[in-house]
Amino acid sequence: MTNTKHTLIFVSFLITVSLIGKPVYVDGTYDLDGDNLSELLILYDEEGKSEIRFVEIQENGIHSPVWSYIVDMAIPGVISDIKMADLNHDDIPEIILILRTEIRLKQTQTPWLMIFTWEEQSFSVSPLIVYEEDLSFGPIRSSNFAILNDNNNVKLAVAFSTPMRTGSILDIEMNNDEVQLKNIQLIESPVISNGYGKVFMEVPD
């Protein structure tokens, strides 16, 4: 990914329809366990409750659960976007998700980004978490993100809605089960600086 392509990234509004009780995102196919059966990553959203499922498609077409994760009440938000990318350069992708925060717990750190790593036959039970404080932006509400590959380093292009209404490009590195955000750059435009509604980041093909 070249710097020229980075300049083509733009922020736009997108009206989305909530698919209650149905998949809102499907990614695949994969074969992470090497058994020649395809696998899918699926995000469900039902009445504000987010659930991720990683399923294996059996020869008879049945989707067998391999792993799942539900955002519980201890986390103040719902999943706004999810993707897979290889962060630790082991040729196996991690699950990356961002949270849209609706309730702020002022006394505690607020998570906004989570990463689940592959552990031989399934993904990790507990995620690696990045908090709002790690960005030093103040209160944020993330809308979506895109994956950028730049010389084998994974970058995220993230859109933030009200109150920030801006975008950001940042390097994300994972070493020894630790996540670091580096080279954080803001993308701002007067077109979206005022108003309300979601702001989205898109990368042209």
Buried (B, 14 or more C-beta within 10 A) or exposed (E): BEEEEBEEBBBEEEEEEEEEEEEBBEBBEBEBBEEEBEBBBBBBBEEEBBBBBBBBBEEEEEEEEBBBBEBEEEBBBBBBBBBBBBBBEEEBBBBBBBBBBEEEEEEEEBBBBBBBBBEEEBBBEEBBBBEBEBBEBEEBBBBBBBBBEBEEBBBBBBBBBBEBBBBBBBBBBBEEEEBEBEEBEEBEEEEBEEEEEBBBBBBEE
